[in-house]
């Protein structure tokens, strides 16, 4: 069975990919993990890779803004801030497995 969830994330473009490839894989796994909702996840949506977080079914703009700042904060620990500031945040609904 599946459920719909909002996902907020930044598209992984060439600059972002280059920045991520320079990070020690062990450190990268601390921040981008499939096992934890505390940090970031990487998903593919309509042919594009995104790094971000599932937001559940929240619809409040303030909650989305807070989550965006959280994602930016985590990413800024790994890659330069100017790169993140120039990337558009994407918000879309995805099917997630019920656990």
PyMOL commands that set and color helices and strands:
alter all, ss='L'
color gray80, all
select helices_A, chain A and resi 14-21+25-31+61-78+81-85
alter helices_A, ss='H'
color red, helices_A
select strands_A, chain A and resi 2-11+41-45+48-56+89-97
alter strands_A, ss='S'
color yellow, strands_A
deselect
rebuild
show_as cartoon
